[in-house]
Amino acid sequence: MNRFALTIFLTSLWAVALTGCDGNLTDRDGNTYKTVKIGSQTWMAENLKVRTEGSWCYKDMESNCQKYGRLYSWDAAKVACPAGWHLPGKGEFEALFFAVGGEDVAGKKLKSTSGWDEYEGKSGNGDDAFGFSALPAGYGFHDGLYVSEGHYAFFWSSSESNSSYAYYMNLYYDGGKAYLSYDNNYYGYSVRCVKD
């Protein structure tokens, strides 16, 4: 086997080792989700849809909950994951970035292959290389304002910055990076649960 063929073969084995369909998950409302193993973690491959106090559909439309999942305040997000799963901490998002090649490429690798708006004539879609399938659900405010559908995806973490702020992962339509930031914990962001 020549060096090029060996490199392709080993790269394929590495990708198979890092990624695999882990099965399905059902929440307390009966919603079923695909799951995916990335590195050593098993993640939901869809946004959480379970109804809780402090959660909303984008623009208060049920069709958006079916498409994007619900948007949750941080307090709601902390208790929304099904038994055996939990809201990921900041470190678990950092491990996810590492498993897909680092934060500089994680956005491209985690974003879905459709649904993201163009930016300056270039597609905002990702290549969904690991089956995470992040959609640009935008976010909501506690007063009923919704913004950024098609542009951004925000996912709460369980890690607090201070009493009013919590960390979240964000993906943008205008680039291939993934970011960890913190913001007011009353915003409505998406939730992806990770297996205990």
TIVO-2410 file (N, C-alpha, C; in nm, 3 decimals):
# residues 196
REC num residu      c1      c2      c3 atome chaine
REC   1      M   0.085  -0.118   0.000     N      A
REC   1      M   0.000   0.000   0.000    CA      A
REC   1      M   0.089   0.124   0.000     C      A
REC   2      N   0.065   0.217  -0.096     N      A
REC   2      N   0.150   0.335  -0.100    CA      A
REC   2      N   0.111   0.433   0.012     C      A
REC   3      R   0.193   0.533   0.031     N      A
REC   3      R   0.174   0.626   0.143    CA      A
REC   3      R   0.040   0.702   0.132     C      A
REC   4      F   0.003   0.744   0.010     N      A
REC   4      F  -0.123   0.816  -0.008    CA      A
REC   4      F  -0.242   0.728   0.028     C      A
REC   5      A  -0.243   0.605  -0.022     N      A
REC   5      A  -0.353   0.512   0.007    CA      A
REC   5      A  -0.360   0.482   0.156     C      A
REC   6      L  -0.245   0.467   0.220     N      A
REC   6      L  -0.241   0.441   0.364    CA      A
REC   6      L  -0.299   0.558   0.442     C      A
REC   7      T  -0.265   0.680   0.399     N      A
REC   7      T  -0.318   0.800   0.465    CA      A
REC   7      T  -0.471   0.805   0.454     C      A
REC   8      I  -0.524   0.777   0.336     N      A
REC   8      I  -0.669   0.777   0.316    CA      A
REC   8      I  -0.734   0.670   0.405     C      A
REC   9      F  -0.675   0.552   0.407     N      A
REC   9      F  -0.728   0.442   0.487    CA      A
REC   9      F  -0.730   0.478   0.636     C      A
REC  10      L  -0.621   0.531   0.687     N      A
REC  10      L  -0.614   0.567   0.829    CA      A
REC  10      L  -0.709   0.681   0.864     C      A
REC  11      T  -0.723   0.777   0.772     N      A
REC  11      T  -0.817   0.888   0.793    CA      A
REC  11      T  -0.960   0.835   0.802     C      A
REC  12      S  -0.994   0.740   0.715     N      A
REC  12      S  -1.128   0.680   0.718    CA      A
REC  12      S  -1.153   0.607   0.849     C      A
REC  13      L  -1.054   0.532   0.897     N      A
REC  13      L  -1.069   0.462   1.025    CA      A
REC  13      L  -1.088   0.561   1.139     C      A
REC  14      W  -1.013   0.670   1.135     N      A
REC  14      W  -1.023   0.773   1.239    CA      A
REC  14      W  -1.163   0.833   1.241     C      A
REC  15      A  -1.218   0.863   1.121     N      A
REC  15      A  -1.352   0.922   1.113    CA      A
REC  15      A  -1.457   0.825   1.166     C      A
REC  16      V  -1.444   0.696   1.132     N      A
REC  16      V  -1.539   0.597   1.182    CA      A
REC  16      V  -1.528   0.583   1.333     C      A
REC  17      A  -1.408   0.590   1.387     N      A
REC  17      A  -1.389   0.578   1.532    CA      A
REC  17      A  -1.449   0.696   1.606     C      A
REC  18      L  -1.444   0.815   1.544     N      A
REC  18      L  -1.493   0.934   1.612    CA      A
REC  18      L  -1.644   0.952   1.601     C      A
REC  19      T  -1.703   0.898   1.498     N      A
REC  19      T  -1.843   0.927   1.470    CA      A
REC  19      T  -1.920   0.799   1.450     C      A
REC  20      G  -2.040   0.796   1.502     N      A
REC  20      G  -2.126   0.681   1.475    CA      A
REC  20      G  -2.265   0.709   1.527     C      A
REC  21      C  -2.362   0.654   1.459     N      A
REC  21      C  -2.500   0.669   1.505    CA      A
REC  21      C  -2.518   0.585   1.631     C      A
REC  22      D  -2.564   0.648   1.735     N      A
REC  22      D  -2.577   0.578   1.863    CA      A
REC  22      D  -2.718   0.529   1.888     C      A
REC  23      G  -2.815   0.576   1.808     N      A
REC  23      G  -2.952   0.531   1.827    CA      A
REC  23      G  -3.049   0.645   1.840     C      A
REC  24      N  -3.152   0.623   1.919     N      A
REC  24      N  -3.257   0.722   1.939    CA      A
REC  24      N  -3.280   0.748   2.086     C      A
REC  25      L  -3.343   0.860   2.114     N      A
REC  25      L  -3.373   0.905   2.250    CA      A
REC  25      L  -3.516   0.957   2.248     C      A
REC  26      T  -3.592   0.929   2.352     N      A
REC  26      T  -3.730   0.980   2.362    CA      A
REC  26      T  -3.742   1.064   2.489     C      A
REC  27      D  -3.803   1.183   2.475     N      A
REC  27      D  -3.820   1.269   2.592    CA      A
REC  27      D  -3.955   1.243   2.659     C      A
REC  28      R  -3.985   1.314   2.766     N      A
REC  28      R  -4.108   1.290   2.843    CA      A
REC  28      R  -4.235   1.328   2.769     C      A
REC  29      D  -4.223   1.408   2.661     N      A
REC  29      D  -4.338   1.442   2.579    CA      A
REC  29      D  -4.360   1.344   2.465     C      A
REC  30      G  -4.270   1.245   2.453     N      A
REC  30      G  -4.281   1.147   2.347    CA      A
REC  30      G  -4.208   1.184   2.219     C      A
REC  31      N  -4.136   1.298   2.218     N      A
REC  31      N  -4.056   1.334   2.101    CA      A
REC  31      N  -3.935   1.241   2.093     C      A
REC  32      T  -3.903   1.196   1.973     N      A
REC  32      T  -3.790   1.107   1.952    CA      A
REC  32      T  -3.680   1.183   1.876     C      A
REC  33      Y  -3.555   1.160   1.917     N      A
REC  33      Y  -3.441   1.230   1.860    CA      A
REC  33      Y  -3.335   1.131   1.813     C      A
REC  34      K  -3.268   1.167   1.705     N      A
REC  34      K  -3.149   1.094   1.664    CA      A
REC  34      K  -3.037   1.133   1.760     C      A
REC  35      T  -2.944   1.042   1.782     N      A
REC  35      T  -2.825   1.072   1.861    CA      A
REC  35      T  -2.702   1.033   1.782     C      A
REC  36      V  -2.590   1.091   1.819     N      A
REC  36      V  -2.465   1.065   1.747    CA      A
REC  36      V  -2.349   1.064   1.844     C      A
REC  37      K  -2.254   0.974   1.824     N      A
REC  37      K  -2.133   0.971   1.905    CA      A
REC  37      K  -2.024   1.047   1.833     C      A
REC  38      I  -1.967   1.145   1.902     N      A
REC  38      I  -1.858   1.226   1.848    CA      A
REC  38      I  -1.746   1.223   1.952     C      A
REC  39      G  -1.632   1.166   1.915     N      A
REC  39      G  -1.527   1.145   2.013    CA      A
REC  39      G  -1.577   1.048   2.118     C      A
REC  40      S  -1.562   1.084   2.243     N      A
REC  40      S  -1.607   0.997   2.353    CA      A
REC  40      S  -1.746   1.034   2.404     C      A
REC  41      Q  -1.809   1.135   2.343     N      A
REC  41      Q  -1.939   1.184   2.390    CA      A
REC  41      Q  -2.052   1.140   2.297     C      A
REC  42      T  -2.170   1.118   2.354     N      A
REC  42      T  -2.290   1.093   2.274    CA      A
REC  42      T  -2.383   1.213   2.289     C      A
REC  43      W  -2.418   1.273   2.175     N      A
REC  43      W  -2.497   1.396   2.170    CA      A
REC  43      W  -2.632   1.371   2.103     C      A
REC  44      M  -2.730   1.452   2.139     N      A
REC  44      M  -2.850   1.461   2.058    CA      A
REC  44      M  -2.810   1.520   1.923     C      A
REC  45      A  -2.865   1.465   1.815     N      A
REC  45      A  -2.837   1.517   1.680    CA      A
REC  45      A  -2.950   1.607   1.632     C      A
REC  46      E  -3.037   1.646   1.723     N      A
REC  46      E  -3.148   1.738   1.696    CA      A
REC  46      E  -3.167   1.824   1.820     C      A
REC  47      N  -3.229   1.941   1.800     N      A
REC  47      N  -3.256   2.030   1.913    CA      A
REC  47      N  -3.373   1.978   1.996     C      A
REC  48      L  -3.364   2.000   2.127     N      A
REC  48      L  -3.466   1.956   2.221    CA      A
REC  48      L  -3.600   2.026   2.194     C      A
REC  49      K  -3.710   1.950   2.207     N      A
REC  49      K  -3.845   2.004   2.182    CA      A
REC  49      K  -3.936   1.994   2.303     C      A
REC  50      V  -3.890   1.940   2.413     N      A
REC  50      V  -3.978   1.917   2.526    CA      A
REC  50      V  -4.032   2.050   2.581     C      A
REC  51      R  -4.161   2.050   2.614     N      A
REC  51      R  -4.226   2.172   2.666    CA      A
REC  51      R  -4.192   2.190   2.813     C      A
REC  52      T  -4.149   2.309   2.849     N      A
REC  52      T  -4.127   2.344   2.988    CA      A
REC  52      T  -4.169   2.489   3.007     C      A
REC  53      E  -4.193   2.526   3.130     N      A
REC  53      E  -4.210   2.668   3.158    CA      A
REC  53      E  -4.078   2.736   3.126     C      A
REC  54      G  -4.084   2.850   3.060     N      A
REC  54      G  -3.961   2.919   3.021    CA      A
REC  54      G  -3.905   2.870   2.889     C      A
REC  55      S  -3.991   2.813   2.803     N      A
REC  55      S  -3.948   2.775   2.669    CA      A
REC  55      S  -4.051   2.822   2.568     C      A
REC  56      W  -4.006   2.846   2.443     N      A
REC  56      W  -4.093   2.902   2.340    CA      A
REC  56      W  -4.057   2.847   2.204     C      A
REC  57      C  -4.150   2.859   2.112     N      A
REC  57      C  -4.124   2.835   1.970    CA      A
REC  57      C  -4.080   2.968   1.907     C      A
REC  58      Y  -3.985   2.963   1.815     N      A
REC  58      Y  -3.944   3.083   1.744    CA      A
REC  58      Y  -4.067   3.150   1.682     C      A
REC  59      K  -4.083   3.280   1.708     N      A
REC  59      K  -4.198   3.359   1.663    CA      A
REC  59      K  -4.332   3.300   1.708     C      A
REC  60      D  -4.328   3.221   1.817     N      A
REC  60      D  -4.448   3.162   1.875    CA      A
REC  60      D  -4.526   3.075   1.776     C      A
REC  61      M  -4.454   3.013   1.682     N      A
REC  61      M  -4.515   2.928   1.581    CA      A
REC  61      M  -4.475   2.783   1.605     C      A
REC  62      E  -4.576   2.696   1.623     N      A
REC  62      E  -4.551   2.554   1.649    CA      A
REC  62      E  -4.468   2.489   1.539     C      A
REC  63      S  -4.486   2.533   1.415     N      A
REC  63      S  -4.407   2.477   1.304    CA      A
REC  63      S  -4.258   2.502   1.323     C      A
REC  64      N  -4.223   2.613   1.387     N      A
REC  64      N  -4.081   2.640   1.414    CA      A
REC  64      N  -4.028   2.548   1.524     C      A
REC  65      C  -4.112   2.510   1.620     N      A
REC  65      C  -4.069   2.412   1.720    CA      A
REC  65      C  -4.041   2.278   1.654     C      A
REC  66      Q  -4.123   2.239   1.557     N      A
REC  66      Q  -4.101   2.113   1.487    CA      A
REC  66      Q  -3.973   2.119   1.404     C      A
REC  67      K  -3.945   2.234   1.346     N      A
REC  67      K  -3.826   2.250   1.261    CA      A
REC  67      K  -3.699   2.267   1.342     C      A
REC  68      Y  -3.704   2.354   1.445     N      A
REC  68      Y  -3.583   2.396   1.517    CA      A
REC  68      Y  -3.574   2.347   1.661     C      A
REC  69      G  -3.679   2.287   1.714     N      A
REC  69      G  -3.683   2.263   1.857    CA      A
REC  69      G  -3.728   2.390   1.928     C      A
REC  70      R  -3.738   2.382   2.061     N      A
REC  70      R  -3.781   2.497   2.139    CA      A
REC  70      R  -3.661   2.582   2.180     C      A
REC  71      L  -3.687   2.707   2.213     N      A
REC  71      L  -3.587   2.798   2.270    CA      A
REC  71      L  -3.613   2.805   2.420     C      A
REC  72      Y  -3.508   2.798   2.500     N      A
REC  72      Y  -3.520   2.786   2.645    CA      A
REC  72      Y  -3.444   2.897   2.716     C      A
REC  73      S  -3.503   2.949   2.823     N      A
REC  73      S  -3.423   3.029   2.915    CA      A
REC  73      S  -3.321   2.936   2.979     C      A
REC  74      W  -3.218   2.992   3.038     N      A
REC  74      W  -3.115   2.907   3.097    CA      A
REC  74      W  -3.171   2.823   3.212     C      A
REC  75      D  -3.256   2.882   3.295     N      A
REC  75      D  -3.315   2.806   3.405    CA      A
REC  75      D  -3.396   2.688   3.353     C      A
REC  76      A  -3.473   2.710   3.245     N      A
REC  76      A  -3.550   2.600   3.186    CA      A
REC  76      A  -3.458   2.496   3.124     C      A
REC  77      A  -3.353   2.541   3.057     N      A
REC  77      A  -3.260   2.449   2.990    CA      A
REC  77      A  -3.193   2.354   3.089     C      A
REC  78      K  -3.166   2.403   3.209     N      A
REC  78      K  -3.093   2.320   3.308    CA      A
REC  78      K  -3.173   2.198   3.353     C      A
REC  79      V  -3.305   2.201   3.336     N      A
REC  79      V  -3.389   2.089   3.385    CA      A
REC  79      V  -3.466   2.020   3.273     C      A
REC  80      A  -3.437   2.054   3.148     N      A
REC  80      A  -3.518   2.005   3.037    CA      A
REC  80      A  -3.471   1.872   2.979     C      A
REC  81      C  -3.345   1.835   2.998     N      A
REC  81      C  -3.293   1.713   2.933    CA      A
REC  81      C  -3.357   1.588   2.993     C      A
REC  82      P  -3.376   1.485   2.909     N      A
REC  82      P  -3.433   1.358   2.958    CA      A
REC  82      P  -3.342   1.290   3.060     C      A
REC  83      A  -3.398   1.199   3.137     N      A
REC  83      A  -3.320   1.121   3.234    CA      A
REC  83      A  -3.208   1.049   3.162     C      A
REC  84      G  -3.089   1.050   3.223     N      A
REC  84      G  -2.972   0.987   3.163    CA      A
REC  84      G  -2.895   1.079   3.071     C      A
REC  85      W  -2.943   1.202   3.055     N      A
REC  85      W  -2.881   1.303   2.970    CA      A
REC  85      W  -2.873   1.432   3.048     C      A
REC  86      H  -2.788   1.524   3.007     N      A
REC  86      H  -2.775   1.650   3.079    CA      A
REC  86      H  -2.735   1.763   2.985     C      A
REC  87      L  -2.757   1.884   3.032     N      A
REC  87      L  -2.711   2.004   2.961    CA      A
REC  87      L  -2.559   2.006   2.968     C      A
REC  88      P  -2.490   2.015   2.853     N      A
REC  88      P  -2.344   2.008   2.856    CA      A
REC  88      P  -2.280   2.128   2.925     C      A
REC  89      G  -2.171   2.102   2.993     N      A
REC  89      G  -2.092   2.210   3.050    CA      A
REC  89      G  -2.000   2.271   2.945     C      A
REC  90      K  -1.940   2.384   2.978     N      A
REC  90      K  -1.847   2.452   2.888    CA      A
REC  90      K  -1.736   2.357   2.843     C      A
REC  91      G  -1.684   2.278   2.935     N      A
REC  91      G  -1.577   2.184   2.902    CA      A
REC  91      G  -1.620   2.076   2.804     C      A
REC  92      E  -1.747   2.038   2.810     N      A
REC  92      E  -1.796   1.936   2.716    CA      A
REC  92      E  -1.809   1.994   2.575     C      A
REC  93      F  -1.844   2.120   2.564     N      A
REC  93      F  -1.842   2.184   2.432    CA      A
REC  93      F  -1.698   2.196   2.381     C      A
REC  94      E  -1.605   2.229   2.470     N      A
REC  94      E  -1.464   2.236   2.429    CA      A
REC  94      E  -1.415   2.100   2.380     C      A
REC  95      A  -1.457   1.993   2.446     N      A
REC  95      A  -1.420   1.857   2.402    CA      A
REC  95      A  -1.482   1.826   2.266     C      A
REC  96      L  -1.604   1.874   2.242     N      A
REC  96      L  -1.668   1.855   2.112    CA      A
REC  96      L  -1.587   1.926   2.004     C      A
REC  97      F  -1.547   2.049   2.028     N      A
REC  97      F  -1.465   2.123   1.931    CA      A
REC  97      F  -1.337   2.045   1.900     C      A
REC  98      F  -1.271   1.996   2.003     N      A
REC  98      F  -1.147   1.922   1.984    CA      A
REC  98      F  -1.170   1.797   1.899     C      A
REC  99      A  -1.280   1.726   1.925     N      A
REC  99      A  -1.309   1.600   1.855    CA      A
REC  99      A  -1.333   1.621   1.706     C      A
REC 100      V  -1.380   1.740   1.666     N      A
REC 100      V  -1.408   1.763   1.524    CA      A
REC 100      V  -1.297   1.843   1.455     C      A
REC 101      G  -1.188   1.871   1.525     N      A
REC 101      G  -1.074   1.937   1.462    CA      A
REC 101      G  -1.040   2.075   1.512     C      A
REC 102      G  -1.107   2.121   1.619     N      A
REC 102      G  -1.075   2.251   1.678    CA      A
REC 102      G  -1.180   2.356   1.646     C      A
REC 103      E  -1.183   2.462   1.727     N      A
REC 103      E  -1.288   2.564   1.715    CA      A
REC 103      E  -1.284   2.637   1.582     C      A
REC 104      D  -1.166   2.643   1.515     N      A
REC 104      D  -1.157   2.714   1.388    CA      A
REC 104      D  -1.236   2.646   1.277     C      A
REC 105      V  -1.261   2.516   1.288     N      A
REC 105      V  -1.336   2.443   1.186    CA      A
REC 105      V  -1.466   2.383   1.240     C      A
REC 106      A  -1.487   2.392   1.370     N      A
REC 106      A  -1.602   2.325   1.432    CA      A
REC 106      A  -1.735   2.373   1.380     C      A
REC 107      G  -1.747   2.503   1.349     N      A
REC 107      G  -1.872   2.553   1.295    CA      A
REC 107      G  -1.907   2.486   1.164     C      A
REC 108      K  -1.813   2.480   1.074     N      A
REC 108      K  -1.835   2.415   0.943    CA      A
REC 108      K  -1.868   2.268   0.961     C      A
REC 109      K  -1.802   2.201   1.054     N      A
REC 109      K  -1.821   2.057   1.074    CA      A
REC 109      K  -1.953   2.025   1.145     C      A
REC 110      L  -2.004   2.116   1.227     N      A
REC 110      L  -2.124   2.090   1.306    CA      A
REC 110      L  -2.252   2.143   1.243     C      A
REC 111      K  -2.242   2.241   1.152     N      A
REC 111      K  -2.361   2.299   1.091    CA      A
REC 111      K  -2.423   2.202   0.989     C      A
REC 112      S  -2.556   2.207   0.978     N      A
REC 112      S  -2.628   2.127   0.879    CA      A
REC 112      S  -2.588   2.170   0.738     C      A
REC 113      T  -2.620   2.084   0.642     N      A
REC 113      T  -2.584   2.111   0.502    CA      A
REC 113      T  -2.686   2.200   0.431     C      A
REC 114      S  -2.791   2.240   0.501     N      A
REC 114      S  -2.891   2.330   0.442    CA      A
REC 114      S  -2.955   2.413   0.552     C      A
REC 115      G  -3.022   2.521   0.511     N      A
REC 115      G  -3.096   2.604   0.605    CA      A
REC 115      G  -3.026   2.732   0.646     C      A
REC 116      W  -2.894   2.741   0.624     N      A
REC 116      W  -2.817   2.858   0.664    CA      A
REC 116      W  -2.818   2.960   0.550     C      A
REC 117      D  -2.837   3.087   0.583     N      A
REC 117      D  -2.839   3.192   0.482    CA      A
REC 117      D  -2.700   3.214   0.422     C      A
REC 118      E  -2.698   3.276   0.304     N      A
REC 118      E  -2.571   3.313   0.241    CA      A
REC 118      E  -2.513   3.437   0.309     C      A
REC 119      Y  -2.382   3.450   0.300     N      A
REC 119      Y  -2.314   3.570   0.350    CA      A
REC 119      Y  -2.220   3.619   0.240     C      A
REC 120      E  -2.247   3.739   0.190     N      A
REC 120      E  -2.168   3.799   0.083    CA      A
REC 120      E  -2.150   3.703  -0.034     C      A
REC 121      G  -2.261   3.638  -0.074     N      A
REC 121      G  -2.260   3.549  -0.189    CA      A
REC 121      G  -2.207   3.410  -0.165     C      A
REC 122      K  -2.166   3.381  -0.042     N      A
REC 122      K  -2.114   3.248  -0.009    CA      A
REC 122      K  -2.213   3.175   0.081     C      A
REC 123      S  -2.225   3.045   0.059     N      A
REC 123      S  -2.317   2.964   0.138    CA      A
REC 123      S  -2.276   2.965   0.285     C      A
REC 124      G  -2.376   2.975   0.372     N      A
REC 124      G  -2.351   2.967   0.515    CA      A
REC 124      G  -2.363   2.825   0.568     C      A
REC 125      N  -2.399   2.731   0.482     N      A
REC 125      N  -2.418   2.592   0.525    CA      A
REC 125      N  -2.287   2.528   0.568     C      A
REC 126      G  -2.299   2.427   0.653     N      A
REC 126      G  -2.184   2.349   0.692    CA      A
REC 126      G  -2.174   2.223   0.609     C      A
REC 127      D  -2.079   2.135   0.647     N      A
REC 127      D  -2.070   2.006   0.579    CA      A
REC 127      D  -2.121   1.892   0.667     C      A
REC 128      D  -2.161   1.925   0.791     N      A
REC 128      D  -2.221   1.826   0.882    CA      A
REC 128      D  -2.141   1.697   0.886     C      A
REC 129      A  -2.010   1.709   0.894     N      A
REC 129      A  -1.920   1.595   0.882    CA      A
REC 129      A  -1.938   1.491   0.992     C      A
REC 130      F  -1.997   1.528   1.105     N      A
REC 130      F  -2.009   1.436   1.218    CA      A
REC 130      F  -2.153   1.405   1.256     C      A
REC 131      G  -2.250   1.455   1.179     N      A
REC 131      G  -2.390   1.424   1.206    CA      A
REC 131      G  -2.454   1.505   1.316     C      A
REC 132      F  -2.392   1.616   1.358     N      A
REC 132      F  -2.449   1.701   1.463    CA      A
REC 132      F  -2.569   1.781   1.410     C      A
REC 133      S  -2.564   1.820   1.284     N      A
REC 133      S  -2.677   1.879   1.212    CA      A
REC 133      S  -2.736   2.005   1.277     C      A
REC 134      A  -2.650   2.098   1.317     N      A
REC 134      A  -2.696   2.222   1.380    CA      A
REC 134      A  -2.770   2.310   1.279     C      A
REC 135      L  -2.890   2.353   1.318     N      A
REC 135      L  -2.973   2.442   1.236    CA      A
REC 135      L  -2.971   2.584   1.292     C      A
REC 136      P  -2.988   2.684   1.205     N      A
REC 136      P  -2.984   2.825   1.249    CA      A
REC 136      P  -3.118   2.870   1.307     C      A
REC 137      A  -3.144   2.831   1.431     N      A
REC 137      A  -3.273   2.856   1.494    CA      A
REC 137      A  -3.289   2.998   1.546     C      A
REC 138      G  -3.184   3.079   1.542     N      A
REC 138      G  -3.193   3.213   1.598    CA      A
REC 138      G  -3.210   3.207   1.749     C      A
REC 139      Y  -3.267   3.313   1.807     N      A
REC 139      Y  -3.289   3.314   1.952    CA      A
REC 139      Y  -3.405   3.407   1.987     C      A
REC 140      G  -3.446   3.399   2.112     N      A
REC 140      G  -3.559   3.479   2.158    CA      A
REC 140      G  -3.525   3.557   2.283     C      A
REC 141      F  -3.601   3.661   2.307     N      A
REC 141      F  -3.590   3.742   2.428    CA      A
REC 141      F  -3.709   3.713   2.518     C      A
REC 142      H  -3.695   3.742   2.646     N      A
REC 142      H  -3.802   3.716   2.741    CA      A
REC 142      H  -3.929   3.798   2.712     C      A
REC 143      D  -3.916   3.904   2.633     N      A
REC 143      D  -4.033   3.989   2.604    CA      A
REC 143      D  -4.105   3.951   2.474     C      A
REC 144      G  -4.067   3.836   2.412     N      A
REC 144      G  -4.136   3.789   2.293    CA      A
REC 144      G  -4.075   3.831   2.161     C      A
REC 145      L  -3.960   3.895   2.161     N      A
REC 145      L  -3.891   3.931   2.038    CA      A
REC 145      L  -3.804   3.813   1.993     C      A
REC 146      Y  -3.806   3.783   1.865     N      A
REC 146      Y  -3.726   3.673   1.808    CA      A
REC 146      Y  -3.642   3.727   1.693     C      A
REC 147      V  -3.515   3.686   1.687     N      A
REC 147      V  -3.425   3.737   1.583    CA      A
REC 147      V  -3.328   3.628   1.535     C      A
REC 148      S  -3.276   3.650   1.416     N      A
REC 148      S  -3.159   3.579   1.360    CA      A
REC 148      S  -3.183   3.438   1.310     C      A
REC 149      E  -3.308   3.399   1.281     N      A
REC 149      E  -3.333   3.271   1.214    CA      A
REC 149      E  -3.258   3.273   1.081     C      A
REC 150      G  -3.191   3.164   1.049     N      A
REC 150      G  -3.113   3.154   0.926    CA      A
REC 150      G  -2.969   3.199   0.941     C      A
REC 151      H  -2.941   3.275   1.047     N      A
REC 151      H  -2.807   3.331   1.067    CA      A
REC 151      H  -2.727   3.264   1.178     C      A
REC 152      Y  -2.791   3.234   1.289     N      A
REC 152      Y  -2.717   3.191   1.407    CA      A
REC 152      Y  -2.781   3.071   1.476     C      A
REC 153      A  -2.698   2.995   1.543     N      A
REC 153      A  -2.744   2.890   1.634    CA      A
REC 153      A  -2.673   2.911   1.767     C      A
REC 154      F  -2.751   2.913   1.874     N      A
REC 154      F  -2.699   2.931   2.010    CA      A
REC 154      F  -2.745   2.812   2.094     C      A
REC 155      F  -2.654   2.753   2.170     N      A
REC 155      F  -2.685   2.637   2.252    CA      A
REC 155      F  -2.637   2.662   2.395     C      A
REC 156      W  -2.730   2.657   2.491     N      A
REC 156      W  -2.692   2.679   2.631    CA      A
REC 156      W  -2.597   2.571   2.681     C      A
REC 157      S  -2.507   2.613   2.769     N      A
REC 157      S  -2.428   2.519   2.849    CA      A
REC 157      S  -2.477   2.528   2.993     C      A
REC 158      S  -2.436   2.436   3.075     N      A
REC 158      S  -2.474   2.439   3.217    CA      A
REC 158      S  -2.380   2.527   3.300     C      A
REC 159      S  -2.276   2.582   3.237     N      A
REC 159      S  -2.173   2.657   3.309    CA      A
REC 159      S  -2.212   2.803   3.325     C      A
REC 160      E  -2.209   2.846   3.448     N      A
REC 160      E  -2.245   2.984   3.482    CA      A
REC 160      E  -2.122   3.072   3.475     C      A
REC 161      S  -2.139   3.195   3.423     N      A
REC 161      S  -2.033   3.294   3.427    CA      A
REC 161      S  -2.042   3.375   3.556     C      A
REC 162      N  -2.162   3.421   3.587     N      A
REC 162      N  -2.192   3.482   3.717    CA      A
REC 162      N  -2.341   3.464   3.740     C      A
REC 163      S  -2.399   3.529   3.838     N      A
REC 163      S  -2.538   3.502   3.875    CA      A
REC 163      S  -2.638   3.538   3.766     C      A
REC 164      S  -2.600   3.621   3.669     N      A
REC 164      S  -2.692   3.662   3.563    CA      A
REC 164      S  -2.651   3.614   3.424     C      A
REC 165      Y  -2.535   3.553   3.412     N      A
REC 165      Y  -2.482   3.515   3.282    CA      A
REC 165      Y  -2.442   3.368   3.280     C      A
REC 166      A  -2.461   3.304   3.165     N      A
REC 166      A  -2.421   3.164   3.147    CA      A
REC 166      A  -2.353   3.150   3.012     C      A
REC 167      Y  -2.269   3.046   3.000     N      A
REC 167      Y  -2.197   3.020   2.876    CA      A
REC 167      Y  -2.288   2.950   2.775     C      A
REC 168      Y  -2.259   2.973   2.649     N      A
REC 168      Y  -2.329   2.906   2.540    CA      A
REC 168      Y  -2.234   2.888   2.423     C      A
REC 169      M  -2.266   2.790   2.337     N      A
REC 169      M  -2.194   2.772   2.212    CA      A
REC 169      M  -2.271   2.845   2.104     C      A
REC 170      N  -2.199   2.913   2.014     N      A
REC 170      N  -2.265   2.978   1.903    CA      A
REC 170      N  -2.196   2.949   1.771     C      A
REC 171      L  -2.280   2.932   1.667     N      A
REC 171      L  -2.236   2.908   1.530    CA      A
REC 171      L  -2.298   3.017   1.444     C      A
REC 172      Y  -2.221   3.065   1.344     N      A
REC 172      Y  -2.265   3.175   1.260    CA      A
REC 172      Y  -2.272   3.133   1.114     C      A
REC 173      Y  -2.357   3.202   1.039     N      A
REC 173      Y  -2.370   3.176   0.896    CA      A
REC 173      Y  -2.254   3.233   0.816     C      A
REC 174      D  -2.179   3.326   0.873     N      A
REC 174      D  -2.074   3.397   0.799    CA      A
REC 174      D  -1.934   3.343   0.824     C      A
REC 175      G  -1.923   3.216   0.866     N      A
REC 175      G  -1.790   3.159   0.887    CA      A
REC 175      G  -1.796   3.017   0.938     C      A
REC 176      G  -1.680   2.955   0.947     N      A
REC 176      G  -1.671   2.815   0.984    CA      A
REC 176      G  -1.626   2.789   1.126     C      A
REC 177      K  -1.613   2.894   1.206     N      A
REC 177      K  -1.568   2.875   1.345    CA      A
REC 177      K  -1.687   2.846   1.437     C      A
REC 178      A  -1.655   2.794   1.554     N      A
REC 178      A  -1.752   2.780   1.663    CA      A
REC 178      A  -1.696   2.858   1.781     C      A
REC 179      Y  -1.785   2.914   1.861     N      A
REC 179      Y  -1.744   3.001   1.970    CA      A
REC 179      Y  -1.811   2.961   2.101     C      A
REC 180      L  -1.743   2.990   2.210     N      A
REC 180      L  -1.804   2.984   2.343    CA      A
REC 180      L  -1.807   3.126   2.397     C      A
REC 181      S  -1.924   3.171   2.434     N      A
REC 181      S  -1.942   3.306   2.486    CA      A
REC 181      S  -2.032   3.296   2.609     C      A
REC 182      Y  -2.062   3.409   2.672     N      A
REC 182      Y  -2.160   3.409   2.780    CA      A
REC 182      Y  -2.253   3.528   2.763     C      A
REC 183      D  -2.374   3.512   2.813     N      A
REC 183      D  -2.474   3.616   2.794    CA      A
REC 183      D  -2.580   3.605   2.903     C      A
REC 184      N  -2.675   3.699   2.901     N      A
REC 184      N  -2.785   3.700   2.998    CA      A
REC 184      N  -2.859   3.567   2.994     C      A
REC 185      N  -2.886   3.513   3.112     N      A
REC 185      N  -2.945   3.380   3.117    CA      A
REC 185      N  -3.096   3.378   3.093     C      A
REC 186      Y  -3.157   3.494   3.064     N      A
REC 186      Y  -3.299   3.494   3.032    CA      A
REC 186      Y  -3.325   3.483   2.882     C      A
REC 187      Y  -3.220   3.490   2.797     N      A
REC 187      Y  -3.241   3.472   2.653    CA      A
REC 187      Y  -3.293   3.332   2.624     C      A
REC 188      G  -3.361   3.317   2.512     N      A
REC 188      G  -3.409   3.186   2.469    CA      A
REC 188      G  -3.317   3.126   2.366     C      A
REC 189      Y  -3.239   3.025   2.407     N      A
REC 189      Y  -3.145   2.957   2.318    CA      A
REC 189      Y  -3.185   2.810   2.302     C      A
REC 190      S  -3.130   2.747   2.200     N      A
REC 190      S  -3.154   2.605   2.176    CA      A
REC 190      S  -3.081   2.519   2.279     C      A
REC 191      V  -3.122   2.391   2.286     N      A
REC 191      V  -3.059   2.295   2.378    CA      A
REC 191      V  -3.024   2.167   2.303     C      A
REC 192      R  -2.901   2.122   2.322     N      A
REC 192      R  -2.859   1.987   2.285    CA      A
REC 192      R  -2.811   1.919   2.411     C      A
REC 193      C  -2.867   1.805   2.440     N      A
REC 193      C  -2.829   1.729   2.559    CA      A
REC 193      C  -2.717   1.632   2.523     C      A
REC 194      V  -2.635   1.600   2.622     N      A
REC 194      V  -2.527   1.502   2.607    CA      A
REC 194      V  -2.551   1.390   2.707     C      A
REC 195      K  -2.515   1.270   2.669     N      A
REC 195      K  -2.542   1.153   2.752    CA      A
REC 195      K  -2.455   1.153   2.877     C      A
REC 196      D  -2.514   1.114   2.991     N      A
REC 196      D  -2.441   1.107   3.119    CA      A
REC 196      D  -2.324   1.008   3.108     C      A
***
